[in-house]
Amino acid sequence: MRTYSKDLSQVSLTNSLLRWWQAMHLSEQDLKEMEPSVRPAPTRYRAELKRCESSEQIMLSEGFRALWLPLMNQLDSHNEDQVDIKLNIEAWAVVAGVLADVRANSTNPFAHDLGLINPETDKPVVSELRFQQLQASKNSDELLTRARRLVKQLGSKANPVSVADDILCWFQEQSQSRPQQADKRLAVRWARSYYEAALPVKKSKMTN
C-alpha cells in the first residue's frame, strides 16, 4: 500500500508499527506462527489506551511506550546523512489511541471503507456528516475522538497502516507553512477515496 507521510514513506517504520498492532490484537497462536514470532502485549496496554481521552494521556501510557521506543530506536539506526526526520510524538500518540480500537485488518484505505455502501440501508457505512466532521477536525483531540468513532462504526475493522498514515499526514499538514498542491492534500485524497467507494454499487444499479 502506498504511504504519503514522511514517517512511513521516507523512513520505513511500517514494520515496527504493524508488529506493535499485531502484538496488541492478534491471538497468541497467530503471533507464534508469524516469522519472526511476535510476543503478545499485555491486555492492560490496549485497555489503558482505550480509556485515554487525549494525546497527552496516551503519551503517558505503557501501550504507547511499547510503540514509541522501537520507533525511536529504528530511527536512530539510520545514518544522519540518510534521514532528516524527527518523529512527532503527539501524532504517534493519536495513532496509538485510534489503533487501539482497530481489532481486525482491512486491505482497503481507511476513507474507502468509510464510504462503502451498507447493503441493508443503501447508504455509506459512515454518513457524509460524520465524514465531514472528521475532515474538519481542528486539533489532535478532535481528530482522536472522531477517528475512534468512525473506526467503531466500521466494526473495529480498518487498515492499520492506512489509518496511521492518514493521521501522520494530518499532523504533517498542520505544521506546514505552505499548503500542498490540492491533489496531494489529505482532505482531497480522503474525499476521492470516500466517494469512489460507492461507484461500483452505483454502476451495478445502472446496468440492472
C-alpha positions in Angstrom: 0.0 0.0 0.0 1.3 3.4 -0.9 2.0 5.7 2.0 2.2 9.5 2.0 3.5 10.6 5.4 7.2 11.2 5.8 7.4 8.8 8.7 6.1 5.8 6.7 7.4 6.7 3.2 10.8 8.2 3.7 11.7 6.0 6.7 10.2 2.6 6.7 8.6 2.4 10.2 5.7 0.4 8.9 7.1 -3.0 10.1 7.5 -1.6 13.7 4.0 -0.2 13.6 2.5 -3.4 12.3 4.3 -5.6 14.8 3.0 -3.3 17.6 -0.5 -3.5 16.3 -0.3 -7.3 15.9 1.0 -7.7 19.4 -1.9 -5.7 20.7 -4.7 -7.5 18.9 -3.8 -10.9 17.4 -4.1 -14.2 19.3 -1.1 -15.7 20.9 -1.3 -18.6 18.5 -1.4 -16.3 15.4 1.6 -14.4 16.8 3.6 -17.6 17.3 3.1 -18.6 13.7 4.5 -15.3 12.4 8.1 -15.1 11.1 9.7 -13.8 13.2 7.3 -14.5 16.0 5.8 -11.6 18.0 5.3 -11.5 21.7 1.7 -10.6 22.7 1.3 -7.3 24.5 -0.3 -7.3 28.0 -4.1 -6.8 27.6 -3.8 -3.8 30.0 -2.0 -1.9 27.3 -5.0 -1.8 25.0 -7.4 -1.2 27.8 -5.4 1.7 29.1 -5.1 3.3 25.6 -8.9 3.0 25.1 -9.5 4.8 28.3 -7.3 7.8 27.3 -9.2 10.8 26.2 -6.4 13.0 24.9 -3.0 12.6 23.3 -1.3 13.8 26.5 -2.9 10.9 28.4 -1.8 8.4 25.7 1.8 9.6 25.8 1.9 8.5 29.5 0.6 5.0 28.8 2.6 1.8 28.7 0.9 0.8 25.5 2.2 3.9 23.8 5.7 3.5 25.1 5.7 0.0 23.6 5.2 1.6 20.2 7.3 4.8 20.6 10.6 3.3 21.9 11.1 0.8 19.0 10.2 3.6 16.5 12.9 5.9 18.0 15.4 3.0 18.1 14.8 2.3 14.4 15.1 6.0 13.5 18.4 6.2 15.4 19.7 3.2 13.5 19.6 5.3 10.3 22.6 7.3 9.2 22.1 11.1 9.9 23.2 11.6 6.3 20.3 9.4 5.1 17.4 10.7 7.0 16.4 14.1 8.5 13.1 13.3 10.2 12.0 14.0 13.7 9.0 12.0 14.8 6.1 13.9 16.1 5.2 12.3 19.5 1.7 13.8 19.6 1.0 12.4 16.1 2.1 9.0 17.1 0.1 9.2 20.3 -3.1 9.7 18.3 -2.1 6.8 16.0 -1.8 4.6 19.1 -5.0 5.8 20.5 -7.0 5.1 17.3 -5.3 1.8 16.5 -6.2 0.5 20.0 -9.8 0.3 18.6 -8.8 -1.4 15.4 -9.2 -5.1 16.1 -9.2 -6.5 12.5 -7.2 -5.7 9.4 -8.8 -4.4 6.2 -7.0 -4.3 2.9 -8.7 -1.0 1.8 -7.6 2.6 2.5 -9.3 4.0 5.6 -11.5 6.5 3.8 -12.6 3.9 1.2 -14.0 1.7 4.0 -15.9 4.7 5.4 -17.6 5.2 2.1 -18.6 1.7 1.3 -22.3 1.2 0.8 -24.2 -0.8 3.5 -26.5 -3.1 1.5 -29.1 -3.0 4.2 -29.5 0.8 4.2 -28.2 1.6 0.7 -26.2 4.3 2.3 -22.5 4.7 3.2 -21.3 2.9 6.3 -20.3 6.3 7.7 -22.6 9.2 6.8 -21.3 12.2 4.9 -21.9 14.3 8.0 -19.6 12.2 10.2 -17.1 12.0 7.4 -17.1 15.8 7.0 -16.7 16.2 10.8 -13.5 14.1 10.6 -12.2 16.3 7.8 -13.0 19.4 9.8 -11.0 18.3 12.9 -9.3 21.4 14.3 -6.9 19.8 16.9 -5.4 16.5 17.9 -8.1 15.6 20.4 -10.9 16.2 17.9 -9.1 14.0 15.4 -8.6 11.3 18.0 -12.3 11.3 19.1 -13.7 11.4 15.6 -11.4 8.8 14.1 -12.1 6.5 17.0 -15.8 6.9 16.5 -15.6 6.1 12.8 -13.4 3.0 13.4 -16.1 1.7 15.8 -18.7 2.3 13.0 -16.6 0.1 10.8 -17.0 -2.7 13.3 -13.4 -2.1 14.5 -12.1 -3.3 11.2 -9.7 -1.0 9.3 -6.3 -0.9 7.6 -3.9 0.0 10.5 -1.2 1.3 8.1 -3.7 3.5 6.2 -5.2 4.8 9.5 -1.7 5.6 10.8 -0.6 7.2 7.5 -3.6 9.5 7.4 -3.2 10.7 10.9 0.5 11.4 10.4 -0.3 13.3 7.2 -2.9 15.3 9.1 -0.2 16.4 11.6 2.2 17.0 8.8 -0.1 19.4 7.0 -0.8 21.3 10.3 2.9 22.1 10.6 3.5 23.2 7.0 3.8 26.9 6.3 2.7 26.5 2.7 -0.3 24.4 1.7 0.3 21.3 -0.5 -0.9 21.0 -4.1 -4.7 20.3 -3.9 -4.5 16.8 -5.3 -1.9 15.9 -2.6 -3.8 17.2 0.4 -5.2 14.7 2.8 -8.8 16.1 2.6 -8.8 15.7 -1.2 -7.4 12.1 -1.0 -10.0 11.3 1.7 -12.9 12.7 -0.3 -11.8 10.9 -3.5 -11.5 7.6 -1.7 -14.7 8.0 0.2 -16.9 8.9 -2.8 -15.3 6.4 -5.1 -16.0 3.5 -2.7 -19.7 3.8 -3.8 -19.1 3.8 -7.5 -19.2 0.0 -8.1 -22.6 -0.2 -6.4 -24.0 2.8 -8.4 -22.7 1.3 -11.7 -24.3 -2.0 -10.9 -27.7 -0.4 -10.2 -27.5 1.5 -13.5 -26.9 -1.7 -15.5 -29.6 -3.7 -13.8 
